[in-house]
Amino acid sequence: MSLILHAPRPRRHDAHSGSVLEWDVASMSELAKVALQITTPDVVIKPRELHLAFNWGNLRSKHYSRFRQLKLPPARPRYTGKMAAVSRSSTVSSVMSVTKTVIADVGILVTRLIRRETTYIVWGAIMAVDSPTSTVPPRNVTVKIAVDEEGGEDLREDARLHQQLVERGLAVGYYGIFTDSIGSTALVIDDFDGELQVDIPTS
């Protein structure tokens, strides 16, 4: 998202003012907010592996399942034409924000069923960096979990499409595709619809 700065207009000096220029306090407050947003880095999480657990309905995990990142073979590109890369800045008086990348294991707590598809189930979840010293806030994500091998192939195809978009510079909120020791497949993306609230259960 581009941030456009509008400089506050100085007010004319008059008999009731004690200074030559009087700045709009509200505008200065907005500038302060913009400056804070610019200097606060956007955190990009690149999970090494998932520690996935359920807290929904009758599914109450006592232990997490470990999902390791699945490396997909290069796919034949679907798009052969040129695609313009999306930049976080614009050409009109904008400022690019700082980005910080965190590569770490993440914990995922599934808290809501979103919908069922034929070959996979879509869950709402909370994702957090799995470290007691992490300062990265938890975030809402969507987790697609395959119900069979056909679903696994559907998710791998979905992951290839996401990866192609990432390679073209598009920020698609894609965290990766993962598999556990028994062959279950999970794909993780951002919760774009804002259907969830980060509310970590205490029981």
C-alpha positions as CSV (number, residue, x, y, z in Angstrom):
1,M,0.0,0.0,0.0
2,S,1.4,3.4,-1.0
3,L,1.5,6.2,1.5
4,I,1.0,9.7,0.1
5,L,2.2,12.6,2.3
6,H,0.3,15.9,2.3
7,A,2.2,18.7,3.8
8,P,0.1,20.9,6.2
9,R,-0.5,24.4,5.0
10,P,1.0,27.2,7.2
11,R,-1.6,29.7,8.5
12,R,-1.1,33.4,8.0
13,H,0.1,35.4,11.0
14,D,-2.5,37.6,12.6
15,A,-2.9,39.7,15.7
16,H,-4.0,36.7,17.8
17,S,-1.1,34.5,16.9
18,G,2.2,34.6,18.7
19,S,4.2,33.0,15.9
20,V,4.8,33.7,12.2
21,L,3.6,30.2,11.2
22,E,1.0,28.2,12.9
23,W,0.8,24.5,11.7
24,D,-2.3,22.4,11.6
25,V,-2.0,20.1,14.7
26,A,-4.3,17.5,13.1
27,S,-2.1,17.3,10.0
28,M,1.0,17.0,12.2
29,S,-0.6,14.1,14.0
30,E,-1.2,12.4,10.7
31,L,2.4,12.9,9.7
32,A,3.5,11.4,12.9
33,K,1.4,8.3,12.3
34,V,2.8,8.0,8.7
35,A,6.3,8.3,10.0
36,L,5.6,5.6,12.6
37,Q,4.2,3.3,9.9
38,I,7.2,3.9,7.6
39,T,9.7,3.1,10.3
40,T,7.8,0.0,11.5
41,P,8.8,-2.9,9.3
42,D,6.2,-5.2,7.6
43,V,7.1,-8.7,8.8
44,V,7.2,-11.4,6.2
45,I,7.1,-14.9,7.8
46,K,8.6,-17.8,5.9
47,P,7.8,-21.0,7.9
48,R,10.3,-23.8,8.0
49,E,7.7,-26.2,9.4
50,L,4.3,-26.1,10.9
51,H,3.3,-27.2,14.4
52,L,-0.4,-27.7,13.9
53,A,-3.1,-28.3,16.5
54,F,-6.9,-28.1,16.6
55,N,-9.2,-26.3,19.1
56,W,-12.5,-26.6,17.4
57,G,-15.6,-28.7,18.2
58,N,-14.6,-32.2,19.3
59,L,-11.1,-31.7,17.8
60,R,-9.0,-30.7,20.8
61,S,-5.4,-31.6,20.2
62,K,-3.2,-32.6,23.2
63,H,-0.1,-32.5,21.0
64,Y,0.7,-30.8,17.7
65,S,1.4,-32.4,14.4
66,R,4.6,-31.5,12.7
67,F,4.3,-30.6,9.0
68,R,7.5,-30.0,7.0
69,Q,7.7,-27.8,4.0
70,L,7.1,-29.6,0.7
71,K,9.5,-28.7,-2.1
72,L,7.6,-28.8,-5.4
73,P,9.3,-29.5,-8.7
74,P,9.3,-26.5,-11.1
75,A,6.0,-26.2,-12.9
76,R,5.3,-25.2,-16.5
77,P,4.2,-21.5,-16.3
78,R,0.5,-20.9,-16.9
79,Y,1.1,-17.3,-17.9
80,T,3.4,-16.7,-20.9
81,G,2.8,-13.0,-21.3
82,K,4.6,-10.3,-19.4
83,M,3.1,-9.4,-16.0
84,A,4.0,-6.1,-14.3
85,A,5.4,-6.6,-10.8
86,V,3.4,-4.9,-8.1
87,S,5.4,-2.3,-6.1
88,R,4.7,-1.1,-2.6
89,S,5.4,2.4,-3.8
90,S,3.8,4.7,-6.3
91,T,5.3,7.4,-8.4
92,V,3.3,10.2,-6.7
93,S,5.1,11.4,-3.6
94,S,5.0,8.0,-1.9
95,V,7.3,6.2,0.5
96,M,8.2,2.5,0.5
97,S,7.8,0.8,3.8
98,V,10.5,-1.4,5.3
99,T,10.2,-5.2,5.1
100,K,11.6,-7.7,7.6
101,T,11.7,-11.4,6.8
102,V,11.5,-14.0,9.6
103,I,12.4,-17.6,8.8
104,A,11.2,-19.8,11.7
105,D,9.0,-22.7,12.8
106,V,5.4,-21.5,13.3
107,G,2.6,-22.8,15.5
108,I,-0.9,-23.0,13.9
109,L,-4.0,-23.3,16.1
110,V,-7.1,-24.2,14.0
111,T,-10.1,-22.5,15.6
112,R,-12.8,-22.5,12.9
113,L,-14.3,-24.5,10.1
114,I,-14.8,-22.2,7.0
115,R,-16.0,-24.6,4.4
116,R,-15.7,-28.1,3.0
117,E,-14.7,-28.8,-0.6
118,T,-14.8,-32.1,-2.4
119,T,-11.1,-33.0,-1.8
120,Y,-10.0,-30.7,1.0
121,I,-11.3,-28.7,4.0
122,V,-10.7,-25.0,4.6
123,W,-10.0,-24.0,8.2
124,G,-9.5,-20.7,9.9
125,A,-6.5,-20.6,12.2
126,I,-4.2,-18.4,14.2
127,M,-0.5,-18.5,13.2
128,A,2.4,-17.4,15.5
129,V,6.1,-17.7,15.4
130,D,7.0,-20.7,17.6
131,S,9.5,-19.0,19.8
132,P,9.1,-17.5,23.4
133,T,11.3,-14.6,22.4
134,S,9.4,-13.6,19.2
135,T,7.9,-10.1,19.0
136,V,6.0,-10.8,15.9
137,P,2.2,-10.6,16.6
138,P,0.0,-13.6,15.8
139,R,-2.0,-13.4,12.5
140,N,-5.1,-14.9,11.0
141,V,-4.5,-17.5,8.3
142,T,-6.5,-19.9,6.2
143,V,-5.3,-23.5,6.2
144,K,-6.4,-26.0,3.5
145,I,-6.0,-29.6,4.5
146,A,-6.4,-32.4,2.0
147,V,-8.8,-35.3,2.8
148,D,-7.2,-37.7,0.3
149,E,-4.4,-38.0,-2.3
150,E,-6.6,-36.3,-4.9
151,G,-6.9,-33.4,-2.5
152,G,-3.2,-33.4,-2.0
153,E,-2.6,-33.0,-5.7
154,D,-5.2,-30.2,-5.9
155,L,-3.4,-28.4,-3.1
156,R,0.0,-28.9,-4.9
157,E,-1.4,-27.4,-8.0
158,D,-2.8,-24.5,-6.0
159,A,0.6,-24.0,-4.5
160,R,2.3,-24.0,-7.9
161,L,0.0,-21.2,-9.0
162,H,0.8,-19.2,-5.8
163,Q,4.5,-19.7,-6.3
164,Q,4.3,-18.4,-9.9
165,L,2.6,-15.3,-8.6
166,V,5.3,-14.8,-5.9
167,E,8.0,-15.2,-8.5
168,R,6.4,-12.3,-10.5
169,G,6.6,-10.0,-7.5
170,L,2.9,-10.3,-6.4
171,A,2.3,-10.2,-2.6
172,V,-0.3,-13.0,-2.4
173,G,0.0,-13.9,1.3
174,Y,1.3,-17.4,0.5
175,Y,3.2,-19.2,3.3
176,G,3.8,-22.6,1.6
177,I,2.6,-26.1,1.3
178,F,3.5,-28.7,3.9
179,T,3.2,-32.4,4.6
180,D,3.4,-34.5,7.7
181,S,4.8,-38.0,8.4
182,I,1.7,-39.8,7.3
183,G,1.4,-37.9,4.0
184,S,-1.3,-35.3,5.0
185,T,-1.0,-32.1,3.0
186,A,-1.7,-28.6,4.2
187,L,-1.5,-25.2,2.4
188,V,-1.4,-22.0,4.3
189,I,-2.3,-18.5,3.0
190,D,-3.4,-15.2,4.6
191,D,-7.0,-14.8,5.7
192,F,-7.9,-12.2,3.1
193,D,-11.6,-12.0,4.0
194,G,-10.9,-11.0,7.6
195,E,-13.4,-13.6,8.7
196,L,-11.4,-14.3,11.9
197,Q,-10.3,-12.3,14.9
198,V,-7.0,-13.1,16.7
199,D,-8.4,-14.4,20.0
200,I,-6.2,-17.1,21.4
201,P,-8.3,-19.6,23.4
202,T,-7.2,-20.1,27.1
203,S,-8.9,-23.4,27.7
